[in-house]
Amino acid sequence: MPEMMNYQEMSDEQIELAVSDAMNIPRGVKWCSDWSLAGQLAEENHIGVKYFLGEWMGLSTHPTNFATGFTSNPRRAICIVFLMMKGGE
């Protein structure tokens, strides 16, 4: 069984590189700081975000690929859930 990534320990830059790599697009996109990009990522991948117990929670309720991620940055939460979903494919 493959080892699970610990996205909480990754920097924003590492998260952004991983998202770009997962999408097979050039690196350099600022997913964790730009709402227009993170919002599009959330919309296209059915990822929701809400504030819960002092942190932002990103979540996917896809029937075959449920994932959640907690962080202080809602855009980063979206990216973490996206990466968790891609890791489960």
C-alpha positions as CSV (number, residue, x, y, z in Angstrom):
1,M,0.0,0.0,0.0
2,P,1.5,3.4,-0.9
3,E,2.4,5.8,1.9
4,M,0.0,8.7,2.5
5,M,1.4,12.2,1.9
6,N,1.3,14.5,4.9
7,Y,0.1,17.7,3.2
8,Q,0.0,19.6,6.6
9,E,3.8,19.5,6.6
10,M,4.2,20.8,3.1
11,S,4.8,24.5,2.3
12,D,2.3,26.4,0.2
13,E,4.9,26.3,-2.7
14,Q,5.1,22.5,-2.4
15,I,1.3,22.2,-2.4
16,E,1.1,24.5,-5.5
17,L,3.7,22.4,-7.4
18,A,1.9,19.2,-6.5
19,V,-1.4,20.6,-7.7
20,S,0.1,21.8,-11.0
21,D,1.8,18.4,-11.5
22,A,-1.4,16.5,-10.7
23,M,-3.2,18.6,-13.4
24,N,-0.3,18.1,-15.8
25,I,0.1,21.9,-16.4
26,P,3.2,24.1,-16.1
27,R,4.4,25.0,-12.5
28,G,4.2,28.5,-11.1
29,V,0.4,28.8,-10.5
30,K,-0.4,30.4,-7.1
31,W,-3.2,28.0,-6.1
32,C,-2.9,28.8,-2.3
33,S,-3.1,32.6,-2.7
34,D,-5.5,33.3,-5.6
35,W,-9.2,32.8,-5.0
36,S,-10.0,32.8,-8.8
37,L,-7.8,29.8,-9.2
38,A,-8.7,27.9,-6.0
39,G,-12.3,28.6,-6.6
40,Q,-12.2,27.2,-10.1
41,L,-10.4,24.1,-8.7
42,A,-13.1,23.7,-6.1
43,E,-15.9,24.1,-8.6
44,E,-14.5,21.8,-11.2
45,N,-13.8,19.1,-8.6
46,H,-16.8,19.5,-6.3
47,I,-14.8,20.6,-3.3
48,G,-16.5,22.6,-0.6
49,V,-14.9,24.8,2.1
50,K,-16.2,25.9,5.5
51,Y,-14.9,27.3,8.7
52,F,-15.0,24.7,11.5
53,L,-13.4,24.7,15.0
54,G,-11.0,27.5,14.2
55,E,-9.7,26.2,10.9
56,W,-10.9,26.0,7.3
57,M,-12.0,22.6,6.2
58,G,-12.0,21.6,2.6
59,L,-14.1,18.6,1.7
60,S,-15.1,16.5,-1.2
61,T,-18.3,14.4,-1.0
62,H,-17.6,12.5,-4.2
63,P,-19.2,9.1,-3.7
64,T,-16.0,7.2,-4.4
65,N,-13.4,9.6,-3.2
66,F,-14.3,11.3,0.1
67,A,-11.6,13.6,1.5
68,T,-11.2,16.4,4.0
69,G,-8.3,18.8,4.8
70,F,-7.9,21.3,7.6
71,T,-5.8,24.5,7.6
72,S,-5.8,28.2,8.4
73,N,-6.0,29.1,4.7
74,P,-9.2,28.1,2.8
75,R,-7.5,28.1,-0.6
76,R,-4.9,25.7,0.7
77,A,-7.6,23.5,2.2
78,I,-9.1,23.2,-1.3
79,C,-5.7,22.3,-2.7
80,I,-5.1,19.7,-0.1
81,V,-8.4,18.0,-0.7
82,F,-7.8,18.1,-4.5
83,L,-4.4,16.3,-3.9
84,M,-6.0,13.7,-1.6
85,M,-8.6,13.0,-4.3
86,K,-5.9,12.6,-7.0
87,G,-3.9,10.3,-4.7
88,G,-7.0,8.1,-4.4
89,E,-7.4,7.6,-8.1
